[in-house]
């Protein structure tokens, strides 16, 4: 299983970006929890959002609610993260992650995810 994230770049404060993560390999995409994490310079990696199996639910970190939207397209094995009203503090490397056996109480715990992409850099200028 491989995850490839893309869509990062430089954007001004208040702008928008859409990240995508394509999953390849022999998996049943709909049975996986898909998530986005991010790591800002000098900080630990943190949970951003998760899309539950079959898109049955979505979850967000509090600071992202109302600004970020996670979505999945099962036909393309893709999960996207639409980011609006970006702030300089959103500057980070964004990673997509996948896991099949995750439970809700563990979705923010990066160690519980089996598969990770390499990350894509988002820079928000002030």
Buried (B, 14 or more C-beta within 10 A) or exposed (E): BEBBBEBBEEBEEEBEBEBBBBBEEEBEBEEBBBBBBBBBEEEEBBBBBBBBBEBEEBBBBEEBEEBBBBBBEEEEBBBBBBBEEBEEEBBBBBBBBBBBEBEEEBBBEBEBBEBBBEBBEBBBEE
